[in-house]
């Protein structure tokens, strides 16, 4: 028989929830389900609807590549926490892992989660507020 190299959905959800330092309760609250319903997704007892899966993918920052078999992605460049891309052929490191920006505070994680779930118009509004502030800080630091 053919071997299925795809990771289990439950494993992908757990991995990306932990990478984001989100609790099960936080994820459940953000997508509007109970914590126990989300726990069932992570343990593989049930699977989310397509709509819920899309919300989870968005919230947790799960790349589409995380759901494909390893052999389709062999040899691709990926980024790890290091500054340089690396080549690898193992699934665990082939999934594009979000870069860490140090330990995020609870408020920062909440802000990122809300941004990921926002529609494009509200994302643009947030950027219109935050980008000028960032530019001011950048200019100030280069003048010092």
LOTORSE-768486 format. One record per atom (N, C-alpha, C): z negated, y, x; residue in three letters; atom name. Coordinates in nm, 2 decimals. Layout:
% residues N
+--------+--------+--------+------+------+
!      w !      v !      u ! rest ! atom !
+--------+--------+--------+------+------+
!      Z !      Y !      X !  ALA !   CA !
...
+--------+--------+--------+------+------+
***
This chain:
% residues 144
+--------+--------+--------+------+------+
!      w !      v !      u ! rest ! atom !
+--------+--------+--------+------+------+
!   0.00 !  -0.12 !   0.08 !  UNK !    N !
!   0.00 !   0.00 !   0.00 !  UNK !   CA !
!   0.00 !   0.13 !   0.09 !  UNK !    C !
!   0.04 !   0.24 !   0.03 !  UNK !    N !
!   0.04 !   0.36 !   0.10 !  UNK !   CA !
!  -0.10 !   0.43 !   0.09 !  UNK !    C !
!  -0.14 !   0.48 !   0.20 !  UNK !    N !
!  -0.27 !   0.55 !   0.21 !  UNK !   CA !
!  -0.25 !   0.69 !   0.17 !  UNK !    C !
!  -0.34 !   0.74 !   0.09 !  UNK !    N !
!  -0.34 !   0.88 !   0.04 !  UNK !   CA !
!  -0.43 !   0.96 !   0.14 !  UNK !    C !
!  -0.37 !   1.05 !   0.22 !  UNK !    N !
!  -0.45 !   1.13 !   0.31 !  UNK !   CA !
!  -0.50 !   1.26 !   0.26 !  UNK !    C !
!  -0.48 !   1.28 !   0.13 !  UNK !    N !
!  -0.53 !   1.40 !   0.07 !  UNK !   CA !
!  -0.68 !   1.40 !   0.06 !  UNK !    C !
!  -0.75 !   1.51 !   0.09 !  UNK !    N !
!  -0.89 !   1.51 !   0.07 !  UNK !   CA !
!  -0.92 !   1.51 !  -0.08 !  UNK !    C !
!  -1.04 !   1.47 !  -0.11 !  UNK !    N !
!  -1.08 !   1.47 !  -0.25 !  UNK !   CA !
!  -1.11 !   1.61 !  -0.29 !  UNK !    C !
!  -1.08 !   1.65 !  -0.41 !  UNK !    N !
!  -1.10 !   1.78 !  -0.46 !  UNK !   CA !
!  -1.25 !   1.82 !  -0.45 !  UNK !    C !
!  -1.34 !   1.72 !  -0.48 !  UNK !    N !
!  -1.48 !   1.75 !  -0.46 !  UNK !   CA !
!  -1.52 !   1.79 !  -0.32 !  UNK !    C !
!  -1.46 !   1.73 !  -0.22 !  UNK !    N !
!  -1.48 !   1.76 !  -0.08 !  UNK !   CA !
!  -1.43 !   1.90 !  -0.04 !  UNK !    C !
!  -1.32 !   1.94 !  -0.10 !  UNK !    N !
!  -1.26 !   2.07 !  -0.07 !  UNK !   CA !
!  -1.35 !   2.18 !  -0.13 !  UNK !    C !
!  -1.39 !   2.15 !  -0.25 !  UNK !    N !
!  -1.48 !   2.25 !  -0.32 !  UNK !   CA !
!  -1.61 !   2.27 !  -0.24 !  UNK !    C !
!  -1.67 !   2.16 !  -0.21 !  UNK !    N !
!  -1.80 !   2.17 !  -0.13 !  UNK !   CA !
!  -1.78 !   2.24 !   0.00 !  UNK !    C !
!  -1.67 !   2.21 !   0.07 !  UNK !    N !
!  -1.65 !   2.27 !   0.21 !  UNK !   CA !
!  -1.63 !   2.42 !   0.19 !  UNK !    C !
!  -1.55 !   2.46 !   0.10 !  UNK !    N !
!  -1.52 !   2.61 !   0.09 !  UNK !   CA !
!  -1.64 !   2.68 !   0.03 !  UNK !    C !
!  -1.71 !   2.62 !  -0.06 !  UNK !    N !
!  -1.83 !   2.69 !  -0.11 !  UNK !   CA !
!  -1.93 !   2.71 !   0.00 !  UNK !    C !
!  -1.95 !   2.61 !   0.08 !  UNK !    N !
!  -2.04 !   2.63 !   0.20 !  UNK !   CA !
!  -1.99 !   2.72 !   0.30 !  UNK !    C !
!  -1.86 !   2.73 !   0.33 !  UNK !    N !
!  -1.80 !   2.82 !   0.42 !  UNK !   CA !
!  -1.83 !   2.97 !   0.37 !  UNK !    C !
!  -1.83 !   2.99 !   0.24 !  UNK !    N !
!  -1.85 !   3.12 !   0.19 !  UNK !   CA !
!  -2.00 !   3.15 !   0.17 !  UNK !    C !
!  -2.09 !   3.05 !   0.20 !  UNK !    N !
!  -2.23 !   3.07 !   0.18 !  UNK !   CA !
!  -2.27 !   3.10 !   0.04 !  UNK !    C !
!  -2.19 !   3.04 !  -0.06 !  UNK !    N !
!  -2.22 !   3.06 !  -0.20 !  UNK !   CA !
!  -2.30 !   2.94 !  -0.25 !  UNK !    C !
!  -2.39 !   2.97 !  -0.34 !  UNK !    N !
!  -2.47 !   2.86 !  -0.41 !  UNK !   CA !
!  -2.38 !   2.81 !  -0.52 !  UNK !    C !
!  -2.42 !   2.69 !  -0.57 !  UNK !    N !
!  -2.35 !   2.63 !  -0.68 !  UNK !   CA !
!  -2.37 !   2.73 !  -0.80 !  UNK !    C !
!  -2.49 !   2.78 !  -0.82 !  UNK !    N !
!  -2.52 !   2.87 !  -0.93 !  UNK !   CA !
!  -2.43 !   3.00 !  -0.93 !  UNK !    C !
!  -2.41 !   3.05 !  -0.81 !  UNK !    N !
!  -2.33 !   3.17 !  -0.79 !  UNK !   CA !
!  -2.19 !   3.15 !  -0.83 !  UNK !    C !
!  -2.13 !   3.04 !  -0.78 !  UNK !    N !
!  -1.99 !   3.00 !  -0.82 !  UNK !   CA !
!  -1.98 !   2.98 !  -0.97 !  UNK !    C !
!  -2.07 !   2.91 !  -1.03 !  UNK !    N !
!  -2.07 !   2.88 !  -1.17 !  UNK !   CA !
!  -2.07 !   3.01 !  -1.25 !  UNK !    C !
!  -2.16 !   3.10 !  -1.21 !  UNK !    N !
!  -2.18 !   3.23 !  -1.28 !  UNK !   CA !
!  -2.05 !   3.31 !  -1.27 !  UNK !    C !
!  -1.99 !   3.31 !  -1.15 !  UNK !    N !
!  -1.87 !   3.39 !  -1.13 !  UNK !   CA !
!  -1.75 !   3.34 !  -1.22 !  UNK !    C !
!  -1.74 !   3.21 !  -1.24 !  UNK !    N !
!  -1.62 !   3.16 !  -1.31 !  UNK !   CA !
!  -1.66 !   3.13 !  -1.46 !  UNK !    C !
!  -1.78 !   3.15 !  -1.50 !  UNK !    N !
!  -1.82 !   3.14 !  -1.64 !  UNK !   CA !
!  -1.85 !   3.00 !  -1.69 !  UNK !    C !
!  -1.91 !   2.91 !  -1.60 !  UNK !    N !
!  -1.95 !   2.78 !  -1.64 !  UNK !   CA !
!  -2.09 !   2.75 !  -1.61 !  UNK !    C !
!  -2.15 !   2.64 !  -1.65 !  UNK !    N !
!  -2.28 !   2.61 !  -1.61 !  UNK !   CA !
!  -2.29 !   2.55 !  -1.47 !  UNK !    C !
!  -2.40 !   2.56 !  -1.41 !  UNK !    N !
!  -2.42 !   2.50 !  -1.27 !  UNK !   CA !
!  -2.40 !   2.35 !  -1.28 !  UNK !    C !
!  -2.44 !   2.29 !  -1.38 !  UNK !    N !
!  -2.43 !   2.14 !  -1.39 !  UNK !   CA !
!  -2.28 !   2.10 !  -1.40 !  UNK !    C !
!  -2.20 !   2.18 !  -1.47 !  UNK !    N !
!  -2.06 !   2.16 !  -1.48 !  UNK !   CA !
!  -1.99 !   2.17 !  -1.34 !  UNK !    C !
!  -2.03 !   2.27 !  -1.27 !  UNK !    N !
!  -1.97 !   2.29 !  -1.13 !  UNK !   CA !
!  -2.02 !   2.18 !  -1.04 !  UNK !    C !
!  -2.15 !   2.14 !  -1.05 !  UNK !    N !
!  -2.20 !   2.03 !  -0.97 !  UNK !   CA !
!  -2.12 !   1.90 !  -0.99 !  UNK !    C !
!  -2.07 !   1.88 !  -1.12 !  UNK !    N !
!  -1.99 !   1.76 !  -1.15 !  UNK !   CA !
!  -1.86 !   1.77 !  -1.08 !  UNK !    C !
!  -1.80 !   1.89 !  -1.06 !  UNK !    N !
!  -1.68 !   1.90 !  -0.98 !  UNK !   CA !
!  -1.70 !   1.86 !  -0.84 !  UNK !    C !
!  -1.81 !   1.91 !  -0.78 !  UNK !    N !
!  -1.84 !   1.88 !  -0.64 !  UNK !   CA !
!  -1.87 !   1.74 !  -0.61 !  UNK !    C !
!  -1.93 !   1.67 !  -0.71 !  UNK !    N !
!  -1.96 !   1.53 !  -0.69 !  UNK !   CA !
!  -1.85 !   1.44 !  -0.73 !  UNK !    C !
!  -1.74 !   1.49 !  -0.79 !  UNK !    N !
!  -1.63 !   1.41 !  -0.83 !  UNK !   CA !
!  -1.65 !   1.34 !  -0.97 !  UNK !    C !
!  -1.75 !   1.37 !  -1.04 !  UNK !    N !
!  -1.78 !   1.31 !  -1.17 !  UNK !   CA !
!  -1.67 !   1.36 !  -1.27 !  UNK !    C !
!  -1.63 !   1.49 !  -1.26 !  UNK !    N !
!  -1.53 !   1.54 !  -1.35 !  UNK !   CA !
!  -1.44 !   1.63 !  -1.26 !  UNK !    C !
!  -1.32 !   1.66 !  -1.32 !  UNK !    N !
!  -1.23 !   1.76 !  -1.25 !  UNK !   CA !
!  -1.21 !   1.88 !  -1.34 !  UNK !    C !
!  -1.20 !   2.00 !  -1.28 !  UNK !    N !
!  -1.18 !   2.12 !  -1.35 !  UNK !   CA !
!  -1.04 !   2.12 !  -1.41 !  UNK !    C !
!  -1.03 !   2.20 !  -1.52 !  UNK !    N !
!  -0.90 !   2.23 !  -1.58 !  UNK !   CA !
!  -0.82 !   2.31 !  -1.48 !  UNK !    C !
!  -0.69 !   2.31 !  -1.50 !  UNK !    N !
!  -0.60 !   2.39 !  -1.41 !  UNK !   CA !
!  -0.64 !   2.53 !  -1.40 !  UNK !    C !
!  -0.68 !   2.59 !  -1.51 !  UNK !    N !
!  -0.72 !   2.73 !  -1.51 !  UNK !   CA !
!  -0.85 !   2.75 !  -1.43 !  UNK !    C !
!  -0.94 !   2.66 !  -1.45 !  UNK !    N !
!  -1.07 !   2.67 !  -1.37 !  UNK !   CA !
!  -1.04 !   2.64 !  -1.22 !  UNK !    C !
!  -0.95 !   2.55 !  -1.19 !  UNK !    N !
!  -0.92 !   2.52 !  -1.05 !  UNK !   CA !
!  -0.86 !   2.65 !  -0.99 !  UNK !    C !
!  -0.77 !   2.72 !  -1.06 !  UNK !    N !
!  -0.71 !   2.84 !  -1.00 !  UNK !   CA !
!  -0.82 !   2.94 !  -0.98 !  UNK !    C !
!  -0.92 !   2.96 !  -1.07 !  UNK !    N !
!  -1.03 !   3.05 !  -1.04 !  UNK !   CA !
!  -1.11 !   3.01 !  -0.92 !  UNK !    C !
!  -1.14 !   2.88 !  -0.91 !  UNK !    N !
!  -1.21 !   2.83 !  -0.79 !  UNK !   CA !
!  -1.14 !   2.86 !  -0.66 !  UNK !    C !
!  -1.01 !   2.83 !  -0.67 !  UNK !    N !
!  -0.92 !   2.85 !  -0.55 !  UNK !   CA !
!  -0.93 !   2.99 !  -0.50 !  UNK !    C !
!  -0.92 !   3.08 !  -0.60 !  UNK !    N !
!  -0.92 !   3.23 !  -0.57 !  UNK !   CA !
!  -1.06 !   3.27 !  -0.52 !  UNK !    C !
!  -1.16 !   3.23 !  -0.59 !  UNK !    N !
!  -1.30 !   3.27 !  -0.56 !  UNK !   CA !
!  -1.34 !   3.22 !  -0.42 !  UNK !    C !
!  -1.31 !   3.09 !  -0.39 !  UNK !    N !
!  -1.36 !   3.03 !  -0.27 !  UNK !   CA !
!  -1.26 !   3.05 !  -0.15 !  UNK !    C !
!  -1.14 !   3.11 !  -0.18 !  UNK !    N !
!  -1.04 !   3.14 !  -0.08 !  UNK !   CA !
!  -0.98 !   3.01 !  -0.02 !  UNK !    C !
!  -0.96 !   2.91 !  -0.11 !  UNK !    N !
!  -0.90 !   2.78 !  -0.07 !  UNK !   CA !
!  -0.75 !   2.80 !  -0.06 !  UNK !    C !
!  -0.70 !   2.77 !   0.06 !  UNK !    N !
!  -0.55 !   2.78 !   0.08 !  UNK !   CA !
!  -0.49 !   2.66 !   0.01 !  UNK !    C !
!  -0.37 !   2.68 !  -0.04 !  UNK !    N !
!  -0.30 !   2.57 !  -0.11 !  UNK !   CA !
!  -0.28 !   2.45 !  -0.01 !  UNK !    C !
!  -0.27 !   2.48 !   0.12 !  UNK !    N !
!  -0.25 !   2.37 !   0.22 !  UNK !   CA !
!  -0.37 !   2.27 !   0.22 !  UNK !    C !
!  -0.48 !   2.31 !   0.17 !  UNK !    N !
!  -0.60 !   2.23 !   0.17 !  UNK !   CA !
!  -0.58 !   2.10 !   0.08 !  UNK !    C !
!  -0.48 !   2.11 !  -0.01 !  UNK !    N !
!  -0.46 !   2.00 !  -0.11 !  UNK !   CA !
!  -0.35 !   1.91 !  -0.07 !  UNK !    C !
!  -0.28 !   1.94 !   0.05 !  UNK !    N !
!  -0.17 !   1.86 !   0.09 !  UNK !   CA !
!  -0.20 !   1.75 !   0.19 !  UNK !    C !
!  -0.13 !   1.64 !   0.19 !  UNK !    N !
!  -0.16 !   1.54 !   0.30 !  UNK !   CA !
!  -0.14 !   1.59 !   0.44 !  UNK !    C !
!  -0.21 !   1.54 !   0.53 !  UNK !    N !
!  -0.21 !   1.58 !   0.67 !  UNK !   CA !
!  -0.07 !   1.57 !   0.73 !  UNK !    C !
!   0.01 !   1.46 !   0.70 !  UNK !    N !
!   0.14 !   1.44 !   0.77 !  UNK !   CA !
!   0.24 !   1.55 !   0.74 !  UNK !    C !
!   0.22 !   1.62 !   0.63 !  UNK !    N !
!   0.32 !   1.73 !   0.60 !  UNK !   CA !
!   0.29 !   1.86 !   0.68 !  UNK !    C !
!   0.17 !   1.86 !   0.74 !  UNK !    N !
!   0.13 !   1.98 !   0.81 !  UNK !   CA !
!   0.12 !   1.96 !   0.96 !  UNK !    C !
!   0.14 !   1.85 !   1.01 !  UNK !    N !
!   0.12 !   1.81 !   1.15 !  UNK !   CA !
!   0.18 !   1.91 !   1.24 !  UNK !    C !
!   0.10 !   1.96 !   1.34 !  UNK !    N !
!   0.16 !   2.05 !   1.44 !  UNK !   CA !
!   0.16 !   2.19 !   1.41 !  UNK !    C !
!   0.11 !   2.24 !   1.29 !  UNK !    N !
!   0.11 !   2.38 !   1.25 !  UNK !   CA !
!   0.01 !   2.45 !   1.33 !  UNK !    C !
!   0.04 !   2.58 !   1.36 !  UNK !    N !
!  -0.06 !   2.67 !   1.42 !  UNK !   CA !
!  -0.16 !   2.71 !   1.32 !  UNK !    C !
!  -0.29 !   2.71 !   1.36 !  UNK !    N !
!  -0.39 !   2.75 !   1.27 !  UNK !   CA !
!  -0.48 !   2.84 !   1.34 !  UNK !    C !
!  -0.57 !   2.92 !   1.27 !  UNK !    N !
!  -0.66 !   3.00 !   1.34 !  UNK !   CA !
!  -0.80 !   2.95 !   1.31 !  UNK !    C !
!  -0.88 !   2.95 !   1.42 !  UNK !    N !
!  -1.02 !   2.91 !   1.41 !  UNK !   CA !
!  -1.10 !   3.03 !   1.43 !  UNK !    C !
!  -1.23 !   3.02 !   1.46 !  UNK !    N !
!  -1.31 !   3.13 !   1.48 !  UNK !   CA !
!  -1.28 !   3.20 !   1.61 !  UNK !    C !
!  -1.20 !   3.13 !   1.70 !  UNK !    N !
!  -1.17 !   3.19 !   1.82 !  UNK !   CA !
!  -1.05 !   3.29 !   1.80 !  UNK !    C !
!  -1.02 !   3.38 !   1.89 !  UNK !    N !
!  -0.92 !   3.48 !   1.87 !  UNK !   CA !
!  -0.78 !   3.43 !   1.88 !  UNK !    C !
!  -0.76 !   3.31 !   1.94 !  UNK !    N !
!  -0.63 !   3.26 !   1.96 !  UNK !   CA !
!  -0.60 !   3.14 !   1.87 !  UNK !    C !
!  -0.47 !   3.13 !   1.82 !  UNK !    N !
!  -0.43 !   3.02 !   1.74 !  UNK !   CA !
!  -0.44 !   2.89 !   1.82 !  UNK !    C !
!  -0.47 !   2.78 !   1.75 !  UNK !    N !
!  -0.47 !   2.65 !   1.82 !  UNK !   CA !
!  -0.38 !   2.55 !   1.75 !  UNK !    C !
!  -0.33 !   2.45 !   1.82 !  UNK !    N !
!  -0.25 !   2.35 !   1.76 !  UNK !   CA !
!  -0.34 !   2.23 !   1.74 !  UNK !    C !
!  -0.33 !   2.16 !   1.63 !  UNK !    N !
!  -0.41 !   2.05 !   1.60 !  UNK !   CA !
!  -0.34 !   1.96 !   1.50 !  UNK !    C !
!  -0.38 !   1.83 !   1.49 !  UNK !    N !
!  -0.32 !   1.74 !   1.40 !  UNK !   CA !
!  -0.42 !   1.67 !   1.31 !  UNK !    C !
!  -0.54 !   1.71 !   1.32 !  UNK !    N !
!  -0.64 !   1.65 !   1.23 !  UNK !   CA !
!  -0.67 !   1.73 !   1.11 !  UNK !    C !
!  -0.69 !   1.67 !   0.99 !  UNK !    N !
!  -0.70 !   1.74 !   0.87 !  UNK !   CA !
!  -0.82 !   1.84 !   0.88 !  UNK !    C !
!  -0.93 !   1.80 !   0.93 !  UNK !    N !
!  -1.05 !   1.88 !   0.93 !  UNK !   CA !
!  -1.03 !   2.02 !   0.98 !  UNK !    C !
!  -0.95 !   2.03 !   1.09 !  UNK !    N !
!  -0.92 !   2.16 !   1.15 !  UNK !   CA !
!  -0.79 !   2.22 !   1.11 !  UNK !    C !
!  -0.70 !   2.14 !   1.04 !  UNK !    N !
!  -0.57 !   2.20 !   1.00 !  UNK !   CA !
!  -0.59 !   2.29 !   0.88 !  UNK !    C !
!  -0.68 !   2.26 !   0.80 !  UNK !    N !
!  -0.70 !   2.35 !   0.68 !  UNK !   CA !
!  -0.74 !   2.49 !   0.73 !  UNK !    C !
!  -0.67 !   2.59 !   0.69 !  UNK !    N !
!  -0.69 !   2.72 !   0.74 !  UNK !   CA !
!  -0.83 !   2.77 !   0.69 !  UNK !    C !
!  -0.92 !   2.78 !   0.79 !  UNK !    N !
!  -1.05 !   2.82 !   0.76 !  UNK !   CA !
!  -1.07 !   2.97 !   0.77 !  UNK !    C !
!  -1.13 !   3.03 !   0.67 !  UNK !    N !
!  -1.15 !   3.18 !   0.68 !  UNK !   CA !
!  -1.22 !   3.22 !   0.80 !  UNK !    C !
!  -1.18 !   3.32 !   0.86 !  UNK !    N !
!  -1.25 !   3.37 !   0.98 !  UNK !   CA !
!  -1.39 !   3.42 !   0.94 !  UNK !    C !
!  -1.49 !   3.39 !   1.02 !  UNK !    N !
!  -1.62 !   3.45 !   0.98 !  UNK !   CA !
!  -1.64 !   3.58 !   1.04 !  UNK !    C !
!  -1.70 !   3.67 !   0.97 !  UNK !    N !
!  -1.73 !   3.81 !   1.02 !  UNK !   CA !
!  -1.88 !   3.82 !   1.04 !  UNK !    C !
!  -1.94 !   3.72 !   1.10 !  UNK !    N !
!  -2.08 !   3.72 !   1.12 !  UNK !   CA !
!  -2.15 !   3.68 !   0.98 !  UNK !    C !
!  -2.27 !   3.68 !   0.98 !  UNK !    N !
!  -2.34 !   3.64 !   0.86 !  UNK !   CA !
!  -2.33 !   3.75 !   0.76 !  UNK !    C !
!  -2.28 !   3.73 !   0.64 !  UNK !    N !
!  -2.26 !   3.83 !   0.54 !  UNK !   CA !
!  -2.39 !   3.83 !   0.46 !  UNK !    C !
!  -2.42 !   3.95 !   0.41 !  UNK !    N !
!  -2.54 !   3.97 !   0.32 !  UNK !   CA !
!  -2.50 !   3.92 !   0.18 !  UNK !    C !
!  -2.60 !   3.90 !   0.10 !  UNK !    N !
!  -2.58 !   3.86 !  -0.04 !  UNK !   CA !
!  -2.48 !   3.96 !  -0.11 !  UNK !    C !
!  -2.51 !   4.09 !  -0.09 !  UNK !    N !
!  -2.42 !   4.19 !  -0.15 !  UNK !   CA !
!  -2.28 !   4.19 !  -0.11 !  UNK !    C !
!  -2.26 !   4.16 !   0.02 !  UNK !    N !
!  -2.13 !   4.15 !   0.08 !  UNK !   CA !
!  -2.05 !   4.03 !   0.02 !  UNK !    C !
!  -2.12 !   3.91 !   0.01 !  UNK !    N !
!  -2.06 !   3.80 !  -0.05 !  UNK !   CA !
!  -2.03 !   3.82 !  -0.20 !  UNK !    C !
!  -2.11 !   3.89 !  -0.27 !  UNK !    N !
!  -2.09 !   3.93 !  -0.41 !  UNK !   CA !
!  -1.96 !   4.01 !  -0.42 !  UNK !    C !
!  -1.95 !   4.11 !  -0.33 !  UNK !    N !
!  -1.84 !   4.20 !  -0.33 !  UNK !   CA !
!  -1.71 !   4.13 !  -0.30 !  UNK !    C !
!  -1.71 !   4.04 !  -0.21 !  UNK !    N !
!  -1.59 !   3.96 !  -0.17 !  UNK !   CA !
!  -1.55 !   3.87 !  -0.29 !  UNK !    C !
!  -1.65 !   3.81 !  -0.35 !  UNK !    N !
!  -1.62 !   3.72 !  -0.47 !  UNK !   CA !
!  -1.56 !   3.80 !  -0.58 !  UNK !    C !
!  -1.62 !   3.92 !  -0.61 !  UNK !    N !
!  -1.56 !   4.00 !  -0.72 !  UNK !   CA !
!  -1.42 !   4.04 !  -0.69 !  UNK !    C !
!  -1.39 !   4.08 !  -0.56 !  UNK !    N !
!  -1.26 !   4.12 !  -0.52 !  UNK !   CA !
!  -1.16 !   4.01 !  -0.54 !  UNK !    C !
!  -1.20 !   3.89 !  -0.49 !  UNK !    N !
!  -1.11 !   3.78 !  -0.51 !  UNK !   CA !
!  -1.07 !   3.75 !  -0.65 !  UNK !    C !
!  -1.16 !   3.77 !  -0.74 !  UNK !    N !
!  -1.14 !   3.74 !  -0.88 !  UNK !   CA !
!  -1.07 !   3.86 !  -0.96 !  UNK !    C !
!  -1.06 !   3.97 !  -0.90 !  UNK !    N !
!  -1.01 !   4.09 !  -0.96 !  UNK !   CA !
!  -0.86 !   4.08 !  -0.98 !  UNK !    C !
!  -0.80 !   4.15 !  -1.08 !  UNK !    N !
!  -0.66 !   4.15 !  -1.09 !  UNK !   CA !
!  -0.60 !   4.25 !  -0.99 !  UNK !    C !
!  -0.47 !   4.25 !  -0.97 !  UNK !    N !
!  -0.41 !   4.34 !  -0.86 !  UNK !   CA !
!  -0.44 !   4.49 !  -0.88 !  UNK !    C !
!  -0.45 !   4.53 !  -1.00 !  UNK !    N !
!  -0.48 !   4.68 !  -1.03 !  UNK !   CA !
!  -0.61 !   4.71 !  -0.98 !  UNK !    C !
!  -0.71 !   4.63 !  -1.01 !  UNK !    N !
!  -0.85 !   4.66 !  -0.97 !  UNK !   CA !
!  -0.87 !   4.64 !  -0.82 !  UNK !    C !
!  -0.79 !   4.55 !  -0.76 !  UNK !    N !
!  -0.80 !   4.53 !  -0.61 !  UNK !   CA !
!  -0.74 !   4.66 !  -0.55 !  UNK !    C !
!  -0.64 !   4.71 !  -0.60 !  UNK !    N !
!  -0.58 !   4.84 !  -0.55 !  UNK !   CA !
!  -0.68 !   4.95 !  -0.56 !  UNK !    C !
!  -0.75 !   4.96 !  -0.67 !  UNK !    N !
!  -0.85 !   5.06 !  -0.69 !  UNK !   CA !
!  -0.96 !   5.05 !  -0.59 !  UNK !    C !
!  -1.01 !   4.93 !  -0.56 !  UNK !    N !
!  -1.11 !   4.91 !  -0.46 !  UNK !   CA !
!  -1.06 !   4.95 !  -0.33 !  UNK !    C !
!  -0.94 !   4.91 !  -0.29 !  UNK !    N !
!  -0.88 !   4.95 !  -0.16 !  UNK !   CA !
!  -0.87 !   5.10 !  -0.15 !  UNK !    C !
!  -0.83 !   5.17 !  -0.26 !  UNK !    N !
!  -0.82 !   5.32 !  -0.26 !  UNK !   CA !
!  -0.95 !   5.39 !  -0.23 !  UNK !    C !
!  -1.06 !   5.32 !  -0.27 !  UNK !    N !
!  -1.19 !   5.38 !  -0.24 !  UNK !   CA !
!  -1.24 !   5.34 !  -0.09 !  UNK !    C !
!  -1.22 !   5.22 !  -0.06 !  UNK !    N !
!  -1.27 !   5.17 !   0.07 !  UNK !   CA !
!  -1.19 !   5.20 !   0.19 !  UNK !    C !
!  -1.06 !   5.20 !   0.18 !  UNK !    N !
!  -0.97 !   5.22 !   0.29 !  UNK !   CA !
!  -0.99 !   5.36 !   0.36 !  UNK !    C !
!  -1.00 !   5.47 !   0.28 !  UNK !    N !
!  -1.02 !   5.60 !   0.34 !  UNK !   CA !
!  -1.16 !   5.61 !   0.41 !  UNK !    C !
!  -1.26 !   5.54 !   0.36 !  UNK !    N !
!  -1.39 !   5.54 !   0.43 !  UNK !   CA !
!  -1.38 !   5.46 !   0.56 !  UNK !    C !
!  -1.31 !   5.36 !   0.56 !  UNK !    N !
!  -1.29 !   5.28 !   0.69 !  UNK !   CA !
!  -1.21 !   5.37 !   0.79 !  UNK !    C !
!  -1.11 !   5.44 !   0.74 !  UNK !    N !
!  -1.03 !   5.52 !   0.84 !  UNK !   CA !
!  -1.12 !   5.63 !   0.89 !  UNK !    C !
!  -1.21 !   5.69 !   0.81 !  UNK !    N !
!  -1.31 !   5.79 !   0.86 !  UNK !   CA !
!  -1.39 !   5.73 !   0.97 !  UNK !    C !
!  -1.45 !   5.61 !   0.95 !  UNK !    N !
!  -1.53 !   5.55 !   1.05 !  UNK !   CA !
!  -1.46 !   5.52 !   1.18 !  UNK !    C !
!  -1.33 !   5.47 !   1.16 !  UNK !    N !
!  -1.25 !   5.44 !   1.27 !  UNK !   CA !
!  -1.22 !   5.57 !   1.36 !  UNK !    C !
!  -1.19 !   5.68 !   1.29 !  UNK !    N !
!  -1.16 !   5.80 !   1.36 !  UNK !   CA !
!  -1.28 !   5.85 !   1.44 !  UNK !    C !
!  -1.40 !   5.84 !   1.37 !  UNK !    N !
!  -1.52 !   5.88 !   1.43 !  UNK !   CA !
!  -1.56 !   5.80 !   1.55 !  UNK !    C !
!  -1.54 !   5.67 !   1.55 !  UNK !    N !
!  -1.57 !   5.59 !   1.66 !  UNK !   CA !
!  -1.48 !   5.61 !   1.78 !  UNK !    C !
!  -1.35 !   5.65 !   1.75 !  UNK !    N !
!  -1.26 !   5.67 !   1.87 !  UNK !   CA !
!  -1.29 !   5.81 !   1.93 !  UNK !    C !
!  -1.35 !   5.90 !   1.85 !  UNK !    N !
!  -1.38 !   6.03 !   1.91 !  UNK !   CA !
!  -1.50 !   6.03 !   2.00 !  UNK !    C !
!  -1.59 !   5.93 !   1.98 !  UNK !    N !
!  -1.71 !   5.93 !   2.06 !  UNK !   CA !
!  -1.69 !   5.87 !   2.19 !  UNK !    C !
+--------+--------+--------+------+------+
***
